[in-house]
């Protein structure tokens, strides 16, 4: 779990933390409230089975960053994206195609600023489509 703590002199830069994680046996990673998280930061990661991102600084991470990351995680089973970026069908279907072992996907976007005014595409439509195309996905 990586979280940014205010006024903590011992907090490592995220690049260093991600480097150590990628060179370890860690398989599940949660990053929460970290304003230095960017797409280029997460490009260092590979081989994860569980990933959770929440509340990164707006406009620092986009859907293509996540698609690049999951392409390096062939055993990914759980993905959580909370308030990261607007999620549309153009992201969701390629994501699911790249993650055949995915059994849990949680997406929530409640931001109300700038480009985030457009929220995730119709939830009912996406749920129906995902369940039909990806029956192995137990949680969506």
N, C-alpha and C positions, 0 to 999 in steps of 0.2 A: 504494500500500500504506500503510495507516495502522496503526500498532502502538503500544501504550503502552509506554514505556521508563521503568523506575524511576529516580528521582532525576535526571531530565533536565529542566533548567530551560528548555530550548528547545521542549518539547512544547507544541503549540497546543491550545487547547480544541477538542473534537471539533466543536462547532458551527461554529467558524471554518474548520476544515479542510474540512468537508462543504460549506460555502458556497463556498469557493474551487474545490472539485472540481466542483460543480454548474455553476459559471460558466466552466468550462474545456472543453477538447475531450476530456477523459478519458472513456474508454468502458469500462474495466475497473477494478474497485475491489475490494480485499481489505482487510478490517478484522479484526484478530486481537488477542485479549486486551485489549480496551478496556473498562474497567469503567464508563465514562460513556455507552456506546452505549445508546440507548433508541429506542422506536418513533417518538417525536416528532423525534428527531435525523435518522432516515433519511427522514422525510417530505419533506425538502428535496431529495432526489435525484430525478433523472429522466434518461431517455435513455441509460441504461447498457446495454452488451451483455454484460458479465460482472460477476457480483457474488459475493463470497465473504465470509461472516461466520463467525467461529469464536470460541468461548469468551467471549461477552458475559457481563456480570454476570447471574446468574440472575434471572429474573422481570422483567427490564427490557425485553425484546423478546418479542413473541408472534407467533403465526402470522398474525393479521390485519394486523400491521405489514408483514410481508413481502408479503401480498396487495395492500396499498395501494401499496407500492413498485413491484412488478412491473407494476401497472396503468399506471404512468407510464414504463415501459421497454418499448415495443412491439417493439424489436429484440433483446430479451434472448435470448442463445444459451447462456449457461452460468450456473448457479446452484449455489453450494456453501453448505450450512448444516451446520456442525460444532458439535455440543454447544450448540445454541441453545435449543431447546425441544422437547417431545415432538411428534412429527409423526404425525398420524392421517389417515385417508381424507378426513375433512371439510376438511382443508387441502390435501391433495395433488391431488385432482381439480380443485377450483377454480383452483389454481395452474397446472396444466397447461392448463386451458381458456383461461386468460388469457395464456399464453405459447406461441403457435403456432410461434414461431421457435426455441424452446428445443431444443437438441440434446444438452446434457449437464446432468444433475442429480445432485448428490452430497449425500446426507443421512446424517449419523452422529450418534447420540445415545448417549453413554456415561455421562452424569451419573447419580449415585446419591444424590441429595439431595431431600428434600421431595417436591414434585410431580413431580420427574423420575424417580420410581420406575417410572412407566409409560413404557415405551419405545415406539419406533415400532411401528405395527401390523405384523402378520406380514409379514416381508420377502418370502417367496415369493408370498404372495397379492398384495401390491402390485406386485411385478415382473411377474407374469403380467397383471394388470389394465392396468398402464401400457403394456406392450409391445403389448397388443391394441388399446387405445384411441389410443395415440400412437406409431405406427410410426416417425415422424420422429425420435424421441428416441433418439439413438445410444448414450448412456451413462446408465444409471440404476443 
